[in-house]
Amino acid sequence: LKNFIIAIDLSHTAISLAKKNNKNKVKFLVIKKNRSIRNFLKIKKKFDLVICVEVLSYLNEWRKYIKEFSKIADNLYVALSLPYRPIGYVKSFTQLEKELCKYYKIKSKKLPRVK
């Protein structure tokens, strides 16, 4: 999909703010939690890149989403902050990396934790 950007969030508020603050040609969509992204977007070709920022730890089935991302994108960029004792579903970077390696070649690893 050439020169095409889709922004997806679970929050109607976040999407409303993003629309207001973004003047570029971006398609903004709200998706229900645990819904299939691939079916939701109804795409036939893969994206070059999916960027997933501070999302996975909020998804109970985060492993399913990584697998689904691999079906819709050639590359995946994940940014995730984990506190010392995470309360979300992703509990460690090791756990996340192990899952990512099933579907993607990791080109860059996590930064060291700041104490």
C-alpha positions, 0 to 999 in steps of 0.5 A: 500500500503506497503512501498510505497511513492509517491510525488506529486506536481504541479510544474515540477521544484519542482519535478525535484529538489526533484528527484535530492535530493532524493536517496530513492525509491520514485515515483515523479509525477506532477499533474495538478491543480484541477485534481482528485488525486484518478483517477490520481493515479489509486489506489484501496487500501488506503494509511496509510497516506497523508502528505499535506505541505503548499498546501491547501491555493493554491487550490481554491477547497481545501475542495474537496481535503480534501474529496478526501484525506479521500477516499485515506488515513486513516490518513492526516497530514496537515502543513499550515502557515497562515499569519495575513491576508491570501491571499490564499483560506484557510482563518483561522485554524478554517475553516480548522479544521471544514472541516477536522473534517468532514472526520478525527478525529483530534489528534493534534491541531494547535500551537499558532500563533507567533506574 
